[in-house]
Amino acid sequence: MINVQNLSECVGKYYRQDATGVVCKVESLRKPGEGVWLRLVDGNGVNVNPLNSLGSAGDRAFLSGFTEVRLIKHWVEVEDPTVGIAADVERLRPVLRRSLLSKMSDISEMCWAAGWMSGIEDALWECITGKRKEWGMFAPSVQEIADMRQIALVIKEWPDPNSDGFAQLSPEKLAEITEAMEADSTPFAIPGCIYESEGLLWVVGSIHQDGRVEYHQKGDAGRSFVMGPDDFEKVFKKVEK
């Protein structure tokens, strides 16, 4: 077990929760006696209190129950698990690069009937960072975008349009990907919110199980319309309150 006098000794260290097996890093204290900020490093997420907001690696949450007493009873200090991960990335880098290039080529073939369309590096970068949806005849699927993002974040590289190789991604470029991922996880159509289209105001009533948006004109709740989520985002603009 852990011999710890106060939570400040835990900052920067890694701990495994006995009940779930997940590994978290203690990033900082909120206030003395109030708990800590944790970031999930390894594991399938935690679906029980008090870590119900940690779902996948990289998620960050405040844990009020991480006190000296609870720490001793329920957590075990472990070595930095990311040390081995770095070695695995280097070992798998050639495979991950080929996988990324293959996915990009498949998208190029689908959108342009060309195995490697000119400008593909910049175009698909705009797709994974949320600046573009369609490219050519079609749009990359949600899964294709997710796969490219994941590989880019792991190897911290992207195909270089000025050479036959890869260019390292700066922290700012990596942040563009994570910010786009966070934006995608936030639904555009929110029940009760007001949207504008062609000078008229509309209110979202509900979201169907298949993702379709049910909405009505403001002041006329008796007549509703339904539209797919992608089309709704193209047609409507959210009105900030």
C-alpha positions as CSV (number, residue, x, y, z in Angstrom):
1,M,0.0,0.0,0.0
2,I,0.9,3.7,-0.3
3,N,2.5,5.7,2.4
4,V,1.4,9.2,1.7
5,Q,1.0,12.1,4.0
6,N,-0.8,14.5,1.7
7,L,-2.1,14.6,-1.8
8,S,0.6,17.0,-3.0
9,E,3.0,14.0,-2.9
10,C,0.9,12.3,-5.6
11,V,1.1,15.0,-8.3
12,G,2.9,13.7,-11.4
13,K,2.7,10.1,-10.3
14,Y,0.7,7.2,-11.8
15,Y,-1.8,5.0,-9.9
16,R,-3.9,1.9,-10.6
17,Q,-7.4,1.6,-9.1
18,D,-7.8,-1.9,-7.7
19,A,-11.5,-2.2,-8.5
20,T,-11.2,-1.4,-12.2
21,G,-7.5,-1.8,-13.1
22,V,-7.4,1.5,-14.9
23,V,-4.3,3.6,-14.6
24,C,-4.5,7.4,-14.1
25,K,-1.9,10.1,-13.7
26,V,-2.5,12.7,-11.0
27,E,-2.1,16.0,-12.8
28,S,-2.8,18.6,-10.2
29,L,-4.6,19.4,-7.0
30,R,-7.8,21.5,-7.2
31,K,-7.7,22.8,-3.6
32,P,-6.3,21.3,-0.4
33,G,-8.8,18.7,0.8
34,E,-11.0,18.9,-2.3
35,G,-9.4,16.2,-4.5
36,V,-7.3,16.1,-7.6
37,W,-7.5,16.2,-11.4
38,L,-6.8,12.8,-13.0
39,R,-6.1,11.8,-16.6
40,L,-6.9,8.3,-17.7
41,V,-3.7,6.7,-19.2
42,D,-4.6,3.0,-19.6
43,G,-7.8,0.9,-19.4
44,N,-11.3,0.6,-20.8
45,G,-12.7,3.5,-18.8
46,V,-14.6,3.6,-15.6
47,N,-18.4,3.5,-15.4
48,V,-18.8,3.7,-11.6
49,N,-18.5,6.7,-9.3
50,P,-16.5,8.7,-8.7
51,L,-14.8,8.3,-12.1
52,N,-17.9,8.1,-14.3
53,S,-16.6,10.8,-16.7
54,L,-13.4,8.9,-17.6
55,G,-14.1,6.8,-20.7
56,S,-11.0,6.5,-22.8
57,A,-7.3,7.2,-22.7
58,G,-6.7,11.0,-22.5
59,D,-9.9,11.8,-20.7
60,R,-9.5,14.2,-17.8
61,A,-11.8,14.4,-14.7
62,F,-11.9,15.8,-11.2
63,L,-12.0,13.2,-8.5
64,S,-13.2,14.5,-5.1
65,G,-12.9,11.1,-3.5
66,F,-9.1,10.9,-4.1
67,T,-8.2,11.6,-0.5
68,E,-5.3,10.3,1.5
69,V,-7.5,7.6,3.1
70,R,-9.2,6.5,-0.1
71,L,-5.9,6.5,-1.9
72,I,-4.4,4.1,0.6
73,K,-7.4,1.8,0.4
74,H,-8.2,1.7,-3.3
75,W,-5.1,2.8,-5.3
76,V,-1.7,1.4,-6.0
77,E,1.2,3.5,-7.2
78,V,2.7,2.1,-10.5
79,E,5.5,2.9,-12.9
80,D,4.9,5.3,-15.8
81,P,3.1,3.1,-18.3
82,T,3.8,5.5,-21.2
83,V,7.5,4.5,-21.3
84,G,6.7,1.2,-23.0
85,I,4.1,2.8,-25.3
86,A,6.8,5.1,-26.9
87,A,8.9,2.0,-27.7
88,D,5.8,0.3,-29.2
89,V,5.1,3.3,-31.4
90,E,8.6,3.3,-32.8
91,R,8.3,-0.4,-33.5
92,L,4.9,-0.1,-35.2
93,R,5.6,3.2,-37.0
94,P,6.2,1.7,-40.5
95,V,3.0,-0.3,-40.2
96,L,1.0,2.6,-39.0
97,R,2.4,4.8,-41.8
98,R,1.4,2.2,-44.4
99,S,-2.0,1.9,-42.9
100,L,-2.6,5.7,-43.0
101,L,-1.4,5.9,-46.6
102,S,-3.7,3.0,-47.6
103,K,-6.7,4.6,-46.0
104,M,-6.0,7.9,-47.7
105,S,-5.6,6.1,-51.1
106,D,-8.9,4.3,-50.6
107,I,-10.6,7.7,-49.9
108,S,-9.0,9.2,-53.0
109,E,-10.2,6.3,-55.1
110,M,-13.8,6.7,-53.8
111,C,-13.9,10.5,-54.1
112,W,-12.0,11.0,-57.3
113,A,-11.5,7.6,-58.9
114,A,-7.8,8.2,-58.5
115,G,-5.4,6.3,-56.3
116,W,-3.6,9.4,-55.0
117,M,-5.3,12.7,-56.1
118,S,-3.1,15.8,-56.2
119,G,-3.5,17.8,-53.0
120,I,-4.7,14.8,-51.0
121,E,-2.5,15.6,-48.0
122,D,-3.9,19.1,-47.5
123,A,-7.5,18.1,-48.4
124,L,-7.7,15.2,-45.9
125,W,-5.9,17.2,-43.3
126,E,-8.7,19.7,-43.6
127,C,-11.2,16.8,-43.2
128,I,-9.7,15.4,-40.0
129,T,-9.4,18.9,-38.5
130,G,-13.1,19.8,-39.3
131,K,-12.4,22.4,-41.9
132,R,-13.9,20.4,-44.7
133,K,-16.5,17.7,-45.1
134,E,-16.7,16.7,-48.7
135,W,-13.9,16.1,-51.1
136,G,-14.6,15.5,-54.7
137,M,-17.7,13.4,-55.3
138,F,-18.1,12.2,-51.7
139,A,-17.1,12.8,-48.1
140,P,-14.9,10.5,-46.0
141,S,-17.0,8.5,-43.6
142,V,-17.0,9.1,-39.9
143,Q,-15.0,5.9,-39.3
144,E,-12.4,6.9,-41.9
145,I,-11.9,10.3,-40.3
146,A,-11.6,8.6,-36.9
147,D,-9.0,6.1,-38.1
148,M,-6.9,8.8,-39.7
149,R,-7.0,11.0,-36.7
150,Q,-6.1,8.1,-34.4
151,I,-3.1,7.1,-36.4
152,A,-1.9,10.8,-36.8
153,L,-2.1,11.3,-33.0
154,V,-0.2,8.1,-32.3
155,I,2.7,8.6,-34.7
156,K,2.5,12.4,-34.5
157,E,3.1,12.6,-38.3
158,W,1.3,13.4,-41.5
159,P,2.2,12.8,-45.1
160,D,4.3,15.6,-46.4
161,P,3.0,17.1,-49.7
162,N,6.5,18.4,-50.5
163,S,8.3,15.0,-50.3
164,D,7.7,11.3,-50.5
165,G,7.8,11.0,-46.7
166,F,6.2,12.2,-43.5
167,A,6.4,15.4,-41.6
168,Q,6.3,15.6,-37.8
169,L,3.2,17.3,-36.4
170,S,3.8,20.3,-34.1
171,P,1.9,20.6,-30.8
172,E,-0.3,23.2,-32.5
173,K,-1.2,20.8,-35.3
174,L,-1.9,17.9,-32.9
175,A,-4.2,20.3,-31.0
176,E,-6.1,21.0,-34.2
177,I,-7.0,17.3,-34.3
178,T,-8.0,17.0,-30.7
179,E,-10.1,20.2,-30.9
180,A,-11.9,18.8,-34.0
181,M,-12.6,15.5,-32.1
182,E,-14.1,17.4,-29.2
183,A,-16.2,19.5,-31.6
184,D,-17.5,16.4,-33.3
185,S,-18.5,14.9,-29.9
186,T,-20.8,17.9,-29.3
187,P,-24.1,17.5,-31.1
188,F,-25.0,20.5,-33.3
189,A,-28.7,20.0,-33.0
190,I,-29.7,20.4,-29.3
191,P,-33.4,20.1,-28.2
192,G,-34.8,23.4,-27.0
193,C,-32.2,25.5,-28.8
194,I,-33.0,28.0,-31.5
195,Y,-31.7,28.0,-35.1
196,E,-31.9,30.3,-38.0
197,S,-32.4,29.6,-41.7
198,E,-33.3,32.1,-44.4
199,G,-34.3,34.7,-41.9
200,L,-36.7,32.4,-40.0
201,L,-36.2,31.1,-36.5
202,W,-36.7,27.4,-35.7
203,V,-36.7,25.3,-32.5
204,V,-35.3,21.8,-32.2
205,G,-38.0,19.6,-30.5
206,S,-36.2,16.2,-30.3
207,I,-33.6,14.0,-31.8
208,H,-34.8,10.6,-33.1
209,Q,-33.0,7.4,-32.3
210,D,-31.6,7.2,-35.8
211,G,-30.2,10.8,-35.4
212,R,-32.8,12.7,-37.4
213,V,-33.7,16.1,-36.1
214,E,-37.3,17.0,-35.4
215,Y,-37.9,20.8,-35.4
216,H,-40.6,23.4,-35.8
217,Q,-40.8,27.1,-36.5
218,K,-40.6,29.3,-33.4
219,G,-44.2,30.1,-32.3
220,D,-45.7,27.3,-34.3
221,A,-45.1,24.1,-32.3
222,G,-48.1,22.4,-33.9
223,R,-46.3,21.6,-37.2
224,S,-43.0,19.8,-37.1
225,F,-40.5,18.8,-39.7
226,V,-37.7,16.1,-39.7
227,M,-34.3,16.3,-41.3
228,G,-31.1,14.3,-41.3
229,P,-28.3,15.6,-38.9
230,D,-25.8,16.4,-41.7
231,D,-28.4,18.3,-43.8
232,F,-29.6,20.1,-40.7
233,E,-26.1,21.4,-39.9
234,K,-25.7,22.6,-43.5
235,V,-29.1,24.4,-43.6
236,F,-29.4,25.9,-40.1
237,K,-27.2,28.2,-38.0
238,K,-27.4,28.1,-34.2
239,V,-28.6,31.3,-32.6
240,E,-26.4,32.2,-29.6
241,K,-28.4,33.3,-26.6
